[in-house]
Amino acid sequence: MNDPPTNIRAHQSQQMLEIDWPDGRVDRLGYLGLRGSCPCAGCRDEWTGEPLLDRSSIPLDLKLVGMENIGTYAVKFAWTDGHSSGLFSWETLRRLGDESLAPPKG
């Protein structure tokens, strides 16, 4: 699934990003989870993919302060914690949506 979303909306009061996909699916991704999944080199080891970001360091009152389309393949988010270097490809956002729909592991 590499088609771009048809719409992306930020719901600040709910700390939630809502993504509409061309196939009709709507994903709702929480800000804390999105910020914690940042794929940039400062947040994730470039070689192993292991997270470098301590998720407990993300402020609980995190807000989205900007979204910028990057070409036709990704979006870059700017957060109130000052971070804005992660590029989220459509594929990455779709995968995060898939993970949010999966039943909890137990």
Secondary structure, 3 states (H helix, E strand, C coil): CCCCCCEEEEEHHHCEEEEECCCCCEEEEEHHHHHHCCCCCCCECCCCCCECCCHHHCCCCCCEEEEEEECCCEEEEEECCCCCCCEEEHHHHHHHHHHHHCCCCC
